[in-house]
Amino acid sequence: MPGSCPLLAILFYRLGGSERSIAVKEEGGEFVFRVFFMFDGREATFPQRIQTLMLPTIIILSWQVFIAIIGGWRQFMHSAKWNLTLFFSFQVVFLLLLTVYYESAAAAFVYDLLMESFYVIAVVIIIIDNIRHPVFTKQ
């Protein structure tokens, strides 16, 4: 239900132009990104499960909450500025690549590369953040 999560409510609005768009729909009890596009004069569509994007997002947000509790507000703000910007930039690029998947071999390649990589990207961001601002150190 879109009202239960403000982020999902925002994502319900269609993105894109008249020939290509992305929408979030509920199908079979789960939210799915549905890409609509014109192909040979007919409207075509294909789904992208939302778990690919949302579960790694929860991992990153949980890390940021942990940083706020352990490291304090200043470390949280410094960390969140880079981590969230980088992670959400990857997600926006991923969603935009959905609209040109069948038109560009390069876009299809990058999309396929990113499809299951968000977990790895989230873990790499956490590792790099822990190197820059050590949390797990002996005292």
N, C-alpha and C positions, 0 to 999 in steps of 0.2 A: 504494500500500500504506500503510495507516494507521500502521504502526510506523515508517516511514521519516521521518515529520515529526510531532513532538509536537503542533503546532498543528492539523494535520489529524486526528490521533487524538482530540483534544478535540472537534473539530467533528463527529465521527461520532455523538456522542450527540444524540438528538433534542431539539429545543427546542420549547416550546409546550405547548398543552393537548391534550385528548382529541380535539377536532375539527380542530385545526390543528397542524402540526408541520413542522420543517425538518430534513433529514438530508443528509449528504454521502455520495454513492455514486460508485463508479467505473463509468463507462459508456464503452465503446469506447476504453479506455486513458487517459481523462481524468476528473478529478474534477468532479462536477456537484452543485450544491445542488439537492435535489429537495424541493419543497414539496408536502405532502399536506394536503388539506382536504376537508370534507364539503360537497357541493353537491347540492341536491335529493335528499337521502337517500343519495347515492352518494359513494364516495371518488373524488376527482379529484386529479390531480397535474400539475405542470409543472416544467420544468428551468430552472435559472439557471447558466450556465457560471461556473466559479470564477475564470477568468482576469480577469474584470471586477474582482475584489477582490484577487487575489494579486499581479498584476504592479505595480499602483500601490503596494502594500504593500512590495514589494521596492525600489521607487524610494525610498520614505521611509526604509526601514531602511538602504539604501546611503548616503543623505544623512547619517543619524545616525552611521554608522561613519566617514564622511569628516570630520564635525565632531569626533568623538572623536580622530581622528588629527591633524588640523590645529589644532583649537582647544583641545584638552586635555579632561580629565575634567570640570572644573567647567562649562565651556561646553556640553559634551555633555549633562550632567544637566539643566541649565537648558533647553536646547533640546528634549530628548527629553520632558521633563515636559509641555510644551505641544503639541508636534507630534504625538506618538504618541497622546495623549489625544484631541485633536481629530480626527485621522484615523480612529482606531478607533471613535470615537463615531459618525461618519458611516457607517461600515460596519455597526455594530450596528443603527442606525436603518434602514438599507437592508434588512438581513435581516429585521427585524421587519415592515417594510412588505410583504414578500412574503406574509406570512400573512393580511393584510387587503386584498390587492390588489383582489379582486372585490367587497368589501363597502363600500368607501369610494372615492368619486371623488377626494377629496383625497389619500388614500394612493396611489392609482394614479398621480395626477399627479406627486407627489413621487418615487415610485419610478421612473417613466419619466424624470424629470428627472435623477435620480442615476445611472441605469443606465450611461451611458458618461462620466460626469463625474469619476470617481475619478482619472483621469490629470490632468485640469485641476486638481482639488483638490490633488493631490500637488505639482504644479508651483507652484501659488499658495502652498502652505505653505513650499516651499523658497525661493521668492522673498522672502516675508515674513521668513523666518528669516535670510536673507542680508542683508536690510535692517537687522534688529535686531542681528545679530552679523556684521558684514562679514567675509567670508572672502576674496573676490576684490578686493583693493585694491592699488594701487601703493604701494610703500614707498620 
